Amino acid sequence: MQQNQQSDALRLDGVAHSYGPNQVLTGIDLHVAPGEVVALAGENGAGKSTLMRIIGGYLAPGAGRVTWQGTPVPADLHRAEAQGIKLVHQEFALLPDMTVAENIHLGCEPLRFGLIDRARMRRDSAAALALLNARIDPDTPMARLPVASWQIVELAKAFHARPRLLLMDEPTAVLGRDETAALFARIRSFTATGGAVIFTSHRLDEVREIANRVTVLRDGRITLDRPTAEVSEHDIASAMVGREMSDLFAPRIAPAASAPILKVEGLTVRREIGAPVQDAGFSLHPGEVLGIAGLVGSGRTEMMEALAGLRPATARRFTLRGQDRPLPRSREAWRLGIAYLTEDRKARGLLLDKSLVVNADLTLGALRGAAVIDAKGERARYLAAQARFDIRAASAETAAGKLSGGNQQKLLLAKTLAPEPDIVILDEPTRGVDIGAKAQIYHLIAELAAAGKAVAVISSELPELIGLAHRILVMDRGRVAGVLTQPENGHLTEGEILRLGLGLANQELSA
């Protein structure tokens, strides 16, 4: 959408960039007006992050010109921020040992008589958090907060800096429905006063909800730039991947009738940081995909971590392959064929500074416990995993942290599935990955079920669960609110799932 030059807050003209021989951006023309929200979409590796870093002053373009309110944007973070440009990275820039208030004011602490005015820090932080409808105590150390709260604090910190151009990289990736609604309300207030927003997101429904315009990058070029009202999610996805996306989900095949491979009754997770789980029970069958739904804080992750031995818990009865036994500990769970894929691949899933070979073999290495490293075997196993999971990297020795989000997730899947488990628990398996990688992961999950594996998928995206699962278990405030079975000819609706997740099973949701 071409803007009038006088009304443009931001202009990119002919911007290009390369890393050595790798051309990542070519001829980018982008204009953003005051009060406008532009969604920047594209597969991982399309050039979105590089473009955001150039706009944010972290990186000088190889060619072309970037201006903000008529002034060239310097390749200097602090000078760009002084111009009112603020980039919120997907990777948190927060210090775990400091409080929420200290993080929000980091580098801009208010002073009183030459000393830090902590009372004002608390007041200002509480006000910034309230604008995001967040109930977070400013005196809480960051290390005690769940990942969703870290994102909220990061956003509160950005708004507190009073920017005029706000760049956000996947701001809703770890947020629930209520937190996302509060963020969107804040964005609307921000743009109503003339602020401009560019944000990247893989959630196309949210793109259509909040953005005035959608700009799609593919292979470093703009392939779509139109008002949101004129395009569908299908149009956006096709522009991202360069092909039709009608085969996003594999056909769902009903599993053969069989006894459950796993059954739990009276599962209770001890009260720690995060939501507890109380008296939960369910079963999981071979060949089945069981979706786990619920709002952030409902106990989804805690319940499944307990089954994988990652969280202290008790159960009235735990039956595995027809035999009653105690809940397993972590390594014992792996030996019993229970695999768990963490929702936080960077902090808990991968060693980002180690090679792909090392990461792909982490689980098998831990289970072997061998003192001597089998370098030849490690490399052979990685090459097999690379082919199976379509991990795209220049070299097996590439550090995991250098991969795109989608390829990191596929590497994490390779590591998790290396022992060939019978029970696979996947926590947010497509978080922060592009639509193309999502389709690959969805088909992999269907293949696991078709091979007789029992798969449980935790996801905040209801369309994802509806497209994947045979049954959907819904959590509400630490308890199982119900289990819904997909109809033979058709699909469950988001409304049916939400009624349980919001505790409205016997009420009608408002339109």
Secondary structure, 3 states (H helix, E strand, C coil): CCCCHHHCCEEEEEEEEEECCEEEEEEEEEEECCCCEEEEECCCCCCHHHHHHHHCCCCCCCEEEEEECCEECCCCHHHHHHCCEEEECCCCCCCCCCEHHHHHCCCCCCEECCEECHHHHHHHHHHHHHCCCCCCCCCCEHHHCCHHHHHHHHHHHHHHCCCCEEEEECCCCCCCHHHHHHHHHHHHHHHHCCCEEEEECCCHHHHHHHCCEEEEEECCEEEEEEEHHHCCHHHHHHHHHCCCCCCCCCCCCCCCCCCCCEEEEEEEECCCCCCCEEEEEEEECCCCEEEEECCCCCCHHHHHHHHCCCCCEECCEEEECCEECCCCCHHHHHHCCEEEECCCHHHHHCCCCCEHHHHHCHHHHHHHCCCCCCHHHHHHHHHHHHHHHCCCCCCCCCEHHHCCHHHHHHHHHHHHHCCCCCEEEEECCCCCCCHHHHHHHHHHHHHHHHCCCEEEEECCCHHHHHHHCCEEEEEECCEEEEEEECCCCCCCCHHHHHHHHCCCCCCCCCC
